[in-house]
Amino acid sequence: MGMADRWMSEEGLTLLRGWARDGLTRERMAGAMGISTRTLYKWQKRYPEIAAALGAGREAVDYQVEQALLDRALGGDLKAQMYWLNNRRGDKWQEHPREKADSTEDEGVTVIVDV
C-alpha cells in the first residue's frame, strides 16, 4: 500500500477531516502524515477524496462557529451583535464611522450619523 493509499482509506480520511476541523494548518497536517507540505498540496489536486476531506472538516467547523456566534448575538451578546453586523451588514454598520461623509444637511440642520 502506497503512502497516498493509506490516507485515502476511511481511517485516513477521518483523521484528515478531524485535523481540518481542529484548525491544523496544511504544514502541521503534512508533518503528522510524514510527508512534505508540497506533497500534501499535490495530493489535494490529484486525489479528490483528500481534497474533499480537508474541505469538509473546515466547512463543518466554520458552520458550527457561525451558528454559535449567531446564537450569542440573538441571545443579547453585544459584542457578538456588533461583530455580526459589522461583517454581514458592513454597508449599514461600520465599526469606524466615516467623519463628515455620514453627515447630511437639511434646512440648516446638520445631522451626523454616529453608529
DADABEL-V198309 format. One record per pair of residues at least 24 apart in sequence whose C-alpha atoms are under 10 Angstrom apart, sorted by the first residue. I is the first residue (numbers start at 1). GAP is how many residues later the second one is. Records with the same first field share a line. If there is no record, write none. Layout:
BEGIN
I: GAP / GAP
END
This chain:
BEGIN
3: 30 / 31 / 32
4: 29 / 31 / 35 / 36 / 39 / 43 / 46
5: 42
6: 27
7: 26 / 36 / 42 / 43
8: 39 / 40 / 41 / 42 / 45
9: 40 / 41
10: 39
12: 38 / 41
13: 36 / 37 / 38 / 39 / 40 / 41 / 44
14: 39 / 40 / 43
15: 38 / 39 / 42
16: 34 / 35 / 36 / 37 / 38 / 39 / 40 / 41
17: 33 / 34 / 35 / 36 / 37 / 38 / 39 / 40 / 41 / 42 / 43
18: 35 / 36 / 38 / 39 / 40 / 43
19: 34 / 35 / 38 / 39
20: 33 / 34 / 35 / 36 / 37 / 38 / 39 / 40 / 41
21: 32 / 33 / 34 / 35 / 36 / 37 / 38 / 39 / 40 / 41
22: 35 / 36 / 39
23: 34 / 35 / 38 / 39
24: 34
26: 28
29: 25
END
